[in-house]
Amino acid sequence: MDTDRELPAIYAATPEGFRMSVAVAGEGQFFFSITTPCFAESDVADPKSSPNTPHREGGYPQRPDIHDDFWSAPSPPPRT
């Protein structure tokens, strides 16, 4: 566990080799990572549809560059 006040993170692992991490990085970006133990490779069919999101330039991790009225709202939506 990293208890840094600005960029905290937590890490977990099982004896079987599963690993998980959750971390806060620059500009408040959250990262959630899961790793599983090795397994036998198997054939997987190619996707049958094309991506339906706009192409984004730049390296990983990509910074938010798309405005969304819900996720970018200055306050939570009213409860109904």
Biopython code that builds the backbone (N, CA, C, O; Angstrom):
import numpy as np
from Bio.PDB.StructureBuilder import StructureBuilder

atoms = [
    (1, "MET", "N", (0.858, -1.167, 0.000)),
    (1, "MET", "CA", (0.000, 0.000, 0.000)),
    (1, "MET", "C", (0.903, 1.229, 0.000)),
    (1, "MET", "O", (1.935, 1.262, 0.671)),
    (2, "ASP", "N", (0.496, 2.228, -0.762)),
    (2, "ASP", "CA", (1.196, 3.499, -0.805)),
    (2, "ASP", "C", (0.236, 4.537, -0.241)),
    (2, "ASP", "O", (-0.775, 4.851, -0.869)),
    (3, "THR", "N", (0.535, 5.061, 0.913)),
    (3, "THR", "CA", (-0.382, 5.992, 1.590)),
    (3, "THR", "C", (-0.070, 7.454, 1.281)),
    (3, "THR", "O", (-0.442, 8.338, 2.053)),
    (4, "ASP", "N", (0.596, 7.718, 0.181)),
    (4, "ASP", "CA", (0.875, 9.088, -0.224)),
    (4, "ASP", "C", (-0.418, 9.894, -0.237)),
    (4, "ASP", "O", (-1.433, 9.430, -0.756)),
    (5, "ARG", "N", (-0.388, 11.078, 0.321)),
    (5, "ARG", "CA", (-1.601, 11.903, 0.454)),
    (5, "ARG", "C", (-2.164, 12.333, -0.900)),
    (5, "ARG", "O", (-3.381, 12.434, -1.055)),
    (6, "GLU", "N", (-1.299, 12.587, -1.877)),
    (6, "GLU", "CA", (-1.743, 13.058, -3.192)),
    (6, "GLU", "C", (-1.933, 11.922, -4.205)),
    (6, "GLU", "O", (-2.840, 11.981, -5.036)),
    (7, "LEU", "N", (-1.087, 10.893, -4.140)),
    (7, "LEU", "CA", (-1.114, 9.814, -5.130)),
    (7, "LEU", "C", (-1.138, 8.450, -4.432)),
    (7, "LEU", "O", (-0.160, 7.705, -4.505)),
    (8, "PRO", "N", (-2.242, 8.117, -3.756)),
    (8, "PRO", "CA", (-2.298, 6.838, -3.039)),
    (8, "PRO", "C", (-2.471, 5.650, -3.990)),
    (8, "PRO", "O", (-2.892, 5.804, -5.137)),
    (9, "ALA", "N", (-2.137, 4.473, -3.481)),
    (9, "ALA", "CA", (-2.306, 3.243, -4.256)),
    (9, "ALA", "C", (-2.450, 2.076, -3.297)),
    (9, "ALA", "O", (-1.991, 2.134, -2.156)),
    (10, "ILE", "N", (-3.086, 1.023, -3.766)),
    (10, "ILE", "CA", (-3.200, -0.208, -2.983)),
    (10, "ILE", "C", (-2.952, -1.385, -3.916)),
    (10, "ILE", "O", (-3.370, -1.381, -5.074)),
    (11, "TYR", "N", (-2.264, -2.390, -3.389)),
    (11, "TYR", "CA", (-1.893, -3.564, -4.167)),
    (11, "TYR", "C", (-2.323, -4.807, -3.401)),
    (11, "TYR", "O", (-2.266, -4.833, -2.172)),
    (12, "ALA", "N", (-2.753, -5.836, -4.126)),
    (12, "ALA", "CA", (-3.155, -7.089, -3.486)),
    (12, "ALA", "C", (-2.751, -8.245, -4.389)),
    (12, "ALA", "O", (-2.693, -8.099, -5.610)),
    (13, "ALA", "N", (-2.468, -9.413, -3.772)),
    (13, "ALA", "CA", (-2.101, -10.601, -4.527)),
    (13, "ALA", "C", (-2.572, -11.836, -3.777)),
    (13, "ALA", "O", (-2.704, -11.824, -2.554)),
    (14, "THR", "N", (-2.824, -12.907, -4.534)),
    (14, "THR", "CA", (-3.202, -14.189, -3.931)),
    (14, "THR", "C", (-2.057, -15.169, -4.117)),
    (14, "THR", "O", (-1.202, -14.960, -4.977)),
    (15, "PRO", "N", (-2.026, -16.227, -3.332)),
    (15, "PRO", "CA", (-0.982, -17.241, -3.509)),
    (15, "PRO", "C", (-1.028, -17.893, -4.898)),
    (15, "PRO", "O", (-0.010, -18.403, -5.367)),
    (16, "GLU", "N", (-2.182, -17.884, -5.556)),
    (16, "GLU", "CA", (-2.317, -18.491, -6.887)),
    (16, "GLU", "C", (-1.757, -17.611, -8.003)),
    (16, "GLU", "O", (-1.662, -18.065, -9.144)),
    (17, "GLY", "N", (-1.386, -16.369, -7.706)),
    (17, "GLY", "CA", (-0.795, -15.500, -8.718)),
    (17, "GLY", "C", (-1.708, -14.433, -9.280)),
    (17, "GLY", "O", (-1.313, -13.729, -10.210)),
    (18, "PHE", "N", (-2.911, -14.283, -8.755)),
    (18, "PHE", "CA", (-3.780, -13.177, -9.173)),
    (18, "PHE", "C", (-3.288, -11.912, -8.485)),
    (18, "PHE", "O", (-2.942, -11.943, -7.304)),
    (19, "ARG", "N", (-3.253, -10.789, -9.221)),
    (19, "ARG", "CA", (-2.812, -9.527, -8.645)),
    (19, "ARG", "C", (-3.766, -8.408, -9.046)),
    (19, "ARG", "O", (-4.370, -8.439, -10.119)),
    (20, "MET", "N", (-3.890, -7.416, -8.159)),
    (20, "MET", "CA", (-4.757, -6.277, -8.418)),
    (20, "MET", "C", (-4.087, -5.029, -7.865)),
    (20, "MET", "O", (-3.413, -5.078, -6.836)),
    (21, "SER", "N", (-4.276, -3.915, -8.556)),
    (21, "SER", "CA", (-3.809, -2.640, -8.024)),
    (21, "SER", "C", (-4.808, -1.547, -8.394)),
    (21, "SER", "O", (-5.448, -1.586, -9.445)),
    (22, "VAL", "N", (-4.916, -0.589, -7.508)),
    (22, "VAL", "CA", (-5.720, 0.610, -7.739)),
    (22, "VAL", "C", (-4.827, 1.776, -7.337)),
    (22, "VAL", "O", (-4.300, 1.805, -6.225)),
    (23, "ALA", "N", (-4.658, 2.732, -8.236)),
    (23, "ALA", "CA", (-3.755, 3.843, -7.953)),
    (23, "ALA", "C", (-4.333, 5.147, -8.485)),
    (23, "ALA", "O", (-5.067, 5.161, -9.473)),
    (24, "VAL", "N", (-3.990, 6.238, -7.816)),
    (24, "VAL", "CA", (-4.328, 7.574, -8.278)),
    (24, "VAL", "C", (-3.050, 8.170, -8.836)),
    (24, "VAL", "O", (-2.013, 8.152, -8.172)),
    (25, "ALA", "N", (-3.113, 8.701, -10.057)),
    (25, "ALA", "CA", (-1.931, 9.259, -10.699)),
    (25, "ALA", "C", (-2.135, 10.750, -10.964)),
    (25, "ALA", "O", (-3.067, 11.363, -10.443)),
    (26, "GLY", "N", (-1.268, 11.312, -11.767)),
    (26, "GLY", "CA", (-1.319, 12.732, -12.071)),
    (26, "GLY", "C", (-2.671, 13.197, -12.564)),
    (26, "GLY", "O", (-3.358, 12.472, -13.284)),
    (27, "GLU", "N", (-3.051, 14.382, -12.187)),
    (27, "GLU", "CA", (-4.294, 15.025, -12.595)),
    (27, "GLU", "C", (-5.525, 14.231, -12.164)),
    (27, "GLU", "O", (-6.581, 14.348, -12.786)),
    (28, "GLY", "N", (-5.403, 13.419, -11.100)),
    (28, "GLY", "CA", (-6.547, 12.703, -10.555)),
    (28, "GLY", "C", (-7.003, 11.502, -11.355)),
    (28, "GLY", "O", (-8.117, 11.016, -11.158)),
    (29, "GLN", "N", (-6.155, 11.007, -12.266)),
    (29, "GLN", "CA", (-6.516, 9.836, -13.053)),
    (29, "GLN", "C", (-6.435, 8.586, -12.180)),
    (29, "GLN", "O", (-5.461, 8.406, -11.450)),
    (30, "PHE", "N", (-7.445, 7.725, -12.249)),
    (30, "PHE", "CA", (-7.454, 6.470, -11.505)),
    (30, "PHE", "C", (-7.051, 5.337, -12.433)),
    (30, "PHE", "O", (-7.432, 5.313, -13.603)),
    (31, "PHE", "N", (-6.274, 4.395, -11.902)),
    (31, "PHE", "CA", (-5.856, 3.223, -12.659)),
    (31, "PHE", "C", (-6.236, 1.979, -11.874)),
    (31, "PHE", "O", (-5.930, 1.858, -10.687)),
    (32, "PHE", "N", (-6.908, 1.056, -12.554)),
    (32, "PHE", "CA", (-7.340, -0.207, -11.964)),
    (32, "PHE", "C", (-6.745, -1.304, -12.828)),
    (32, "PHE", "O", (-7.008, -1.361, -14.029)),
    (33, "SER", "N", (-5.944, -2.176, -12.227)),
    (33, "SER", "CA", (-5.248, -3.199, -12.999)),
    (33, "SER", "C", (-5.455, -4.569, -12.368)),
    (33, "SER", "O", (-5.365, -4.727, -11.151)),
    (34, "ILE", "N", (-5.732, -5.555, -13.215)),
    (34, "ILE", "CA", (-5.889, -6.940, -12.781)),
    (34, "ILE", "C", (-4.931, -7.793, -13.605)),
    (34, "ILE", "O", (-4.848, -7.641, -14.824)),
    (35, "THR", "N", (-4.218, -8.681, -12.944)),
    (35, "THR", "CA", (-3.327, -9.624, -13.610)),
    (35, "THR", "C", (-3.694, -11.027, -13.161)),
    (35, "THR", "O", (-3.884, -11.282, -11.972)),
    (36, "THR", "N", (-3.792, -11.940, -14.130)),
    (36, "THR", "CA", (-4.114, -13.334, -13.807)),
    (36, "THR", "C", (-2.883, -14.200, -14.061)),
    (36, "THR", "O", (-1.992, -13.804, -14.812)),
    (37, "PRO", "N", (-2.829, -15.370, -13.446)),
    (37, "PRO", "CA", (-1.710, -16.276, -13.702)),
    (37, "PRO", "C", (-1.707, -16.725, -15.170)),
    (37, "PRO", "O", (-2.703, -16.574, -15.877)),
    (38, "CYS", "N", (-0.599, -17.264, -15.601)),
    (38, "CYS", "CA", (-0.495, -17.767, -16.984)),
    (38, "CYS", "C", (-1.515, -18.869, -17.224)),
    (38, "CYS", "O", (-1.872, -19.613, -16.310)),
    (39, "PHE", "N", (-1.973, -18.964, -18.454)),
    (39, "PHE", "CA", (-2.903, -20.016, -18.832)),
    (39, "PHE", "C", (-2.572, -20.443, -20.251)),
    (39, "PHE", "O", (-1.826, -19.759, -20.952)),
    (40, "ALA", "N", (-3.113, -21.546, -20.664)),
    (40, "ALA", "CA", (-2.849, -22.054, -22.010)),
    (40, "ALA", "C", (-3.448, -21.121, -23.051)),
    (40, "ALA", "O", (-4.585, -20.672, -22.911)),
    (41, "GLU", "N", (-2.673, -20.830, -24.101)),
    (41, "GLU", "CA", (-3.168, -19.971, -25.168)),
    (41, "GLU", "C", (-4.250, -20.691, -25.958)),
    (41, "GLU", "O", (-4.164, -21.899, -26.178)),
    (42, "SER", "N", (-5.266, -19.952, -26.382)),
    (42, "SER", "CA", (-6.330, -20.526, -27.182)),
    (42, "SER", "C", (-6.673, -19.569, -28.313)),
    (42, "SER", "O", (-6.411, -18.370, -28.225)),
    (43, "ASP", "N", (-7.256, -20.104, -29.367)),
    (43, "ASP", "CA", (-7.641, -19.276, -30.505)),
    (43, "ASP", "C", (-8.842, -18.409, -30.137)),
    (43, "ASP", "O", (-9.780, -18.858, -29.478)),
    (44, "VAL", "N", (-8.786, -17.166, -30.577)),
    (44, "VAL", "CA", (-9.881, -16.227, -30.354)),
    (44, "VAL", "C", (-10.204, -15.595, -31.705)),
    (44, "VAL", "O", (-9.305, -15.135, -32.409)),
    (45, "ALA", "N", (-11.454, -15.573, -32.059)),
    (45, "ALA", "CA", (-11.870, -15.002, -33.340)),
    (45, "ALA", "C", (-11.672, -13.491, -33.335)),
    (45, "ALA", "O", (-11.786, -12.846, -32.293)),
    (46, "ASP", "N", (-11.377, -12.936, -34.496)),
    (46, "ASP", "CA", (-11.274, -11.487, -34.635)),
    (46, "ASP", "C", (-12.652, -10.861, -34.406)),
    (46, "ASP", "O", (-13.668, -11.508, -34.661)),
    (47, "PRO", "N", (-12.701, -9.614, -33.930)),
    (47, "PRO", "CA", (-13.990, -8.946, -33.732)),
    (47, "PRO", "C", (-14.750, -8.852, -35.053)),
    (47, "PRO", "O", (-14.150, -8.694, -36.116)),
    (48, "LYS", "N", (-16.074, -8.953, -34.971)),
    (48, "LYS", "CA", (-16.907, -8.878, -36.180)),
    (48, "LYS", "C", (-17.404, -7.465, -36.452)),
    (48, "LYS", "O", (-17.963, -7.206, -37.518)),
    (49, "SER", "N", (-17.212, -6.547, -35.508)),
    (49, "SER", "CA", (-17.657, -5.173, -35.716)),
    (49, "SER", "C", (-16.461, -4.229, -35.582)),
    (49, "SER", "O", (-15.431, -4.579, -35.005)),
    (50, "SER", "N", (-16.624, -3.042, -36.120)),
    (50, "SER", "CA", (-15.576, -2.019, -36.033)),
    (50, "SER", "C", (-15.770, -1.209, -34.757)),
    (50, "SER", "O", (-16.883, -1.141, -34.235)),
    (51, "PRO", "N", (-14.705, -0.595, -34.247)),
    (51, "PRO", "CA", (-14.862, 0.251, -33.061)),
    (51, "PRO", "C", (-15.869, 1.371, -33.333)),
    (51, "PRO", "O", (-15.937, 1.895, -34.444)),
    (52, "ASN", "N", (-16.645, 1.730, -32.314)),
    (52, "ASN", "CA", (-17.648, 2.792, -32.494)),
    (52, "ASN", "C", (-17.301, 4.035, -31.678)),
    (52, "ASN", "O", (-18.175, 4.836, -31.349)),
    (53, "THR", "N", (-16.034, 4.185, -31.360)),
    (53, "THR", "CA", (-15.576, 5.370, -30.630)),
    (53, "THR", "C", (-14.586, 6.131, -31.500)),
    (53, "THR", "O", (-13.953, 5.545, -32.379)),
    (54, "PRO", "N", (-14.447, 7.430, -31.263)),
    (54, "PRO", "CA", (-13.516, 8.202, -32.085)),
    (54, "PRO", "C", (-12.071, 7.778, -31.821)),
    (54, "PRO", "O", (-11.714, 7.403, -30.704)),
    (55, "HIS", "N", (-11.254, 7.844, -32.863)),
    (55, "HIS", "CA", (-9.836, 7.532, -32.722)),
    (55, "HIS", "C", (-9.174, 8.613, -31.869)),
    (55, "HIS", "O", (-9.443, 9.801, -32.050)),
    (56, "ARG", "N", (-8.315, 8.206, -30.946)),
    (56, "ARG", "CA", (-7.636, 9.160, -30.073)),
    (56, "ARG", "C", (-6.137, 9.059, -30.285)),
    (56, "ARG", "O", (-5.572, 7.966, -30.297)),
    (57, "GLU", "N", (-5.506, 10.199, -30.449)),
    (57, "GLU", "CA", (-4.060, 10.264, -30.641)),
    (57, "GLU", "C", (-3.373, 10.299, -29.285)),
    (57, "GLU", "O", (-3.995, 10.614, -28.271)),
    (58, "GLY", "N", (-2.107, 9.979, -29.276)),
    (58, "GLY", "CA", (-1.313, 10.102, -28.053)),
    (58, "GLY", "C", (-1.034, 8.773, -27.404)),
    (58, "GLY", "O", (-1.633, 7.752, -27.741)),
    (59, "GLY", "N", (-0.118, 8.807, -26.473)),
    (59, "GLY", "CA", (0.290, 7.599, -25.784)),
    (59, "GLY", "C", (-0.598, 7.272, -24.608)),
    (59, "GLY", "O", (-1.505, 8.023, -24.248)),
    (60, "TYR", "N", (-0.304, 6.122, -24.018)),
    (60, "TYR", "CA", (-1.051, 5.657, -22.843)),
    (60, "TYR", "C", (-0.361, 6.179, -21.605)),
    (60, "TYR", "O", (0.870, 6.212, -21.611)),
    (61, "PRO", "N", (-1.014, 6.581, -20.569)),
    (61, "PRO", "CA", (-2.467, 6.697, -20.470)),
    (61, "PRO", "C", (-2.944, 7.981, -21.125)),
    (61, "PRO", "O", (-2.287, 9.018, -21.040)),
    (62, "GLN", "N", (-4.079, 7.899, -21.772)),
    (62, "GLN", "CA", (-4.622, 9.079, -22.434)),
    (62, "GLN", "C", (-5.354, 9.945, -21.431)),
    (62, "GLN", "O", (-6.107, 9.443, -20.596)),
    (63, "ARG", "N", (-5.136, 11.224, -21.513)),
    (63, "ARG", "CA", (-5.815, 12.177, -20.647)),
    (63, "ARG", "C", (-7.220, 12.425, -21.183)),
    (63, "ARG", "O", (-7.443, 12.341, -22.390)),
    (64, "PRO", "N", (-8.162, 12.725, -20.308)),
    (64, "PRO", "CA", (-9.522, 13.004, -20.786)),
    (64, "PRO", "C", (-9.519, 14.180, -21.753)),
    (64, "PRO", "O", (-8.950, 15.234, -21.468)),
    (65, "ASP", "N", (-10.159, 13.986, -22.896)),
    (65, "ASP", "CA", (-10.235, 15.074, -23.864)),
    (65, "ASP", "C", (-11.616, 15.157, -24.516)),
    (65, "ASP", "O", (-11.803, 15.861, -25.508)),
    (66, "ILE", "N", (-12.562, 14.443, -23.959)),
    (66, "ILE", "CA", (-13.925, 14.465, -24.486)),
    (66, "ILE", "C", (-14.852, 14.952, -23.382)),
    (66, "ILE", "O", (-14.867, 14.378, -22.293)),
    (67, "HIS", "N", (-15.617, 15.991, -23.642)),
    (67, "HIS", "CA", (-16.552, 16.515, -22.653)),
    (67, "HIS", "C", (-17.843, 15.702, -22.689)),
    (67, "HIS", "O", (-18.390, 15.433, -23.758)),
    (68, "ASP", "N", (-18.314, 15.322, -21.532)),
    (68, "ASP", "CA", (-19.572, 14.600, -21.389)),
    (68, "ASP", "C", (-20.373, 15.322, -20.319)),
    (68, "ASP", "O", (-19.886, 15.516, -19.206)),
    (69, "ASP", "N", (-21.598, 15.723, -20.646)),
    (69, "ASP", "CA", (-22.403, 16.505, -19.704)),
    (69, "ASP", "C", (-22.607, 15.792, -18.369)),
    (69, "ASP", "O", (-22.648, 16.444, -17.325)),
    (70, "PHE", "N", (-22.735, 14.463, -18.388)),
    (70, "PHE", "CA", (-22.949, 13.735, -17.142)),
    (70, "PHE", "C", (-21.672, 13.670, -16.319)),
    (70, "PHE", "O", (-21.655, 14.100, -15.165)),
    (71, "TRP", "N", (-20.591, 13.131, -16.908)),
    (71, "TRP", "CA", (-19.348, 12.933, -16.156)),
    (71, "TRP", "C", (-18.644, 14.241, -15.853)),
    (71, "TRP", "O", (-17.832, 14.290, -14.929)),
    (72, "SER", "N", (-18.919, 15.289, -16.586)),
    (72, "SER", "CA", (-18.268, 16.575, -16.365)),
    (72, "SER", "C", (-19.131, 17.554, -15.578)),
    (72, "SER", "O", (-18.767, 18.722, -15.440)),
    (73, "ALA", "N", (-20.261, 17.100, -15.065)),
    (73, "ALA", "CA", (-21.170, 17.977, -14.323)),
    (73, "ALA", "C", (-20.476, 18.514, -13.070)),
    (73, "ALA", "O", (-19.734, 17.781, -12.416)),
    (74, "PRO", "N", (-20.709, 19.790, -12.728)),
    (74, "PRO", "CA", (-20.081, 20.371, -11.547)),
    (74, "PRO", "C", (-20.633, 19.842, -10.228)),
    (74, "PRO", "O", (-20.013, 20.020, -9.180)),
    (75, "SER", "N", (-21.795, 19.195, -10.274)),
    (75, "SER", "CA", (-22.386, 18.637, -9.064)),
    (75, "SER", "C", (-23.145, 17.368, -9.418)),
    (75, "SER", "O", (-23.497, 17.166, -10.580)),
    (76, "PRO", "N", (-23.407, 16.501, -8.429)),
    (76, "PRO", "CA", (-24.125, 15.261, -8.722)),
    (76, "PRO", "C", (-25.548, 15.548, -9.223)),
    (76, "PRO", "O", (-26.126, 16.581, -8.887)),
    (77, "PRO", "N", (-26.105, 14.646, -10.016)),
    (77, "PRO", "CA", (-27.481, 14.839, -10.469)),
    (77, "PRO", "C", (-28.446, 14.713, -9.291)),
    (77, "PRO", "O", (-28.140, 14.021, -8.320)),
    (78, "PRO", "N", (-29.594, 15.364, -9.362)),
    (78, "PRO", "CA", (-30.553, 15.255, -8.263)),
    (78, "PRO", "C", (-31.077, 13.815, -8.137)),
    (78, "PRO", "O", (-31.240, 13.116, -9.137)),
    (79, "ARG", "N", (-31.329, 13.400, -6.937)),
    (79, "ARG", "CA", (-31.889, 12.063, -6.711)),
    (79, "ARG", "C", (-33.369, 12.064, -7.023)),
    (79, "ARG", "O", (-34.079, 13.025, -6.727)),
    (80, "THR", "N", (-33.825, 10.986, -7.619)),
    (80, "THR", "CA", (-35.262, 10.919, -7.957)),
    (80, "THR", "C", (-35.956, 9.876, -7.109)),
    (80, "THR", "O", (-37.163, 9.672, -7.246)),
]
sb = StructureBuilder()
sb.init_structure("model")
sb.init_model(0)
sb.init_chain("A")
sb.init_seg("    ")
for serial, (resi, resn, name, xyz) in enumerate(atoms, 1):
    if name == "N":
        sb.init_residue(resn, " ", resi, " ")
    sb.init_atom(name, np.array(xyz, "f"), 0.0, 1.0, " ", f" {name:<3s}", serial, name[0])
structure = sb.get_structure()
